[in-house]
Amino acid sequence: MESNLYKFCLRLADTSFILSYRLGEYVSHGPFLEEDLSITNVGLRFNWSSRKSL
């Protein structure tokens, strides 16, 4: 049986991974290069935190 803490951590990691994927889709639609790069860095940070929490 899975504990509630395990389910919560899994949902948190899944949410971070989905956010990083969605931000990666958005990268090419920004009006300025600096904004594209900063959005990419935020997406990579979400991806890293999702892997770290698993």
Backbone as CSV, one residue per row, in Angstrom:
resi,resn,N_x,N_y,N_z,CA_x,CA_y,CA_z,C_x,C_y,C_z
1,MET,0.840,-1.167,0.000,0.000,0.000,0.000,0.896,1.245,0.000
2,GLU,0.538,2.223,-0.859,1.323,3.438,-0.958,0.871,4.456,0.081
3,SER,1.817,5.121,0.656,1.475,6.126,1.661,1.031,7.423,0.984
4,ASN,0.379,8.247,1.750,-0.078,9.533,1.225,1.094,10.448,0.894
5,LEU,2.175,10.353,1.653,3.358,11.167,1.384,3.974,10.803,0.033
6,TYR,4.034,9.512,-0.263,4.571,9.064,-1.542,3.718,9.580,-2.691
7,LYS,2.406,9.505,-2.555,1.504,10.002,-3.604,1.668,11.504,-3.793
8,PHE,1.796,12.234,-2.696,1.977,13.680,-2.772,3.277,14.029,-3.492
9,CYS,4.360,13.353,-3.137,5.654,13.613,-3.782,5.615,13.281,-5.269
10,LEU,4.934,12.218,-5.610,4.805,11.838,-7.009,4.009,12.875,-7.789
11,ARG,2.939,13.380,-7.212,2.152,14.432,-7.866,2.957,15.713,-8.016
12,LEU,3.737,16.043,-7.021,4.566,17.241,-7.075,5.604,17.129,-8.194
13,ALA,6.237,15.973,-8.300,7.218,15.761,-9.362,6.550,15.768,-10.728
14,ASP,5.379,15.183,-10.829,4.657,15.152,-12.095,4.254,16.555,-12.525
15,THR,3.812,17.360,-11.583,3.431,18.730,-11.893,4.630,19.529,-12.380
16,SER,5.762,19.377,-11.739,6.975,20.083,-12.164,7.403,19.648,-13.555
17,PHE,7.295,18.362,-13.843,7.682,17.869,-15.157,6.755,18.405,-16.239
18,ILE,5.460,18.434,-15.976,4.504,18.945,-16.957,4.725,20.441,-17.189
19,LEU,4.988,21.192,-16.123,5.275,22.622,-16.279,6.526,22.852,-17.117
20,SER,7.551,22.049,-16.907,8.772,22.214,-17.702,8.512,21.896,-19.166
21,TYR,7.683,20.912,-19.436,7.344,20.555,-20.818,6.552,21.678,-21.481
22,ARG,5.580,22.238,-20.781,4.765,23.320,-21.335,5.600,24.580,-21.575
23,LEU,6.513,24.883,-20.676,7.385,26.040,-20.887,8.314,25.810,-22.079
24,GLY,8.726,24.575,-22.287,9.544,24.253,-23.449,8.790,24.459,-24.754
25,GLU,7.494,24.203,-24.753,6.678,24.461,-25.942,6.539,25.950,-26.208
26,TYR,6.531,26.747,-25.163,6.295,28.182,-25.274,7.522,28.966,-25.727
27,VAL,8.684,28.355,-25.697,9.949,29.077,-25.901,9.992,29.833,-27.222
28,SER,9.562,29.263,-28.290,9.717,29.914,-29.594,8.667,30.981,-29.866
29,HIS,7.758,31.212,-28.950,6.692,32.182,-29.188,6.923,33.525,-28.507
30,GLY,7.992,33.677,-27.779,8.280,34.943,-27.093,8.761,36.004,-28.073
31,PRO,8.483,37.268,-27.800,8.873,38.324,-28.736,10.361,38.681,-28.698
32,PHE,11.053,38.373,-27.603,12.463,38.744,-27.476,13.296,37.527,-27.108
33,LEU,14.527,37.514,-27.565,15.420,36.393,-27.305,15.703,36.226,-25.814
34,GLU,15.853,37.332,-25.093,16.155,37.247,-23.664,15.025,36.573,-22.900
35,GLU,13.791,36.873,-23.289,12.648,36.239,-22.630,12.591,34.748,-22.953
36,ASP,12.907,34.394,-24.196,12.940,32.981,-24.565,13.959,32.215,-23.731
37,LEU,15.124,32.805,-23.565,16.170,32.127,-22.795,15.808,32.013,-21.317
38,SER,15.191,33.044,-20.779,14.825,32.972,-19.357,13.713,31.953,-19.132
39,ILE,12.770,31.865,-20.062,11.704,30.864,-19.942,12.292,29.460,-20.042
40,THR,13.281,29.292,-20.925,13.946,27.992,-21.038,14.633,27.616,-19.729
41,ASN,15.291,28.575,-19.094,15.972,28.295,-17.823,14.976,27.924,-16.729
42,VAL,13.837,28.582,-16.693,12.814,28.233,-15.702,12.298,26.822,-15.957
43,GLY,12.080,26.490,-17.226,11.627,25.141,-17.567,12.635,24.081,-17.177
44,LEU,13.911,24.370,-17.406,14.955,23.417,-17.009,15.024,23.266,-15.498
45,ARG,14.773,24.346,-14.776,14.778,24.276,-13.310,13.619,23.401,-12.810
46,PHE,12.444,23.542,-13.443,11.324,22.681,-13.076,11.636,21.221,-13.387
47,ASN,12.276,20.975,-14.528,12.628,19.609,-14.893,13.621,19.028,-13.893
48,TRP,14.598,19.827,-13.482,15.584,19.359,-12.505,14.911,19.062,-11.162
49,SER,13.996,19.927,-10.751,13.356,19.694,-9.449,12.449,18.468,-9.490
50,SER,11.847,18.189,-10.640,11.013,16.988,-10.725,11.878,15.727,-10.651
51,ARG,13.034,15.744,-11.279,13.924,14.573,-11.207,14.517,14.410,-9.816
52,LYS,14.800,15.537,-9.182,15.393,15.489,-7.841,14.403,14.929,-6.830
53,SER,13.128,15.258,-6.980,12.150,14.804,-6.007,11.769,13.329,-6.195
54,LEU,12.084,12.770,-7.360,11.812,11.345,-7.547,12.984,10.562,-7.017
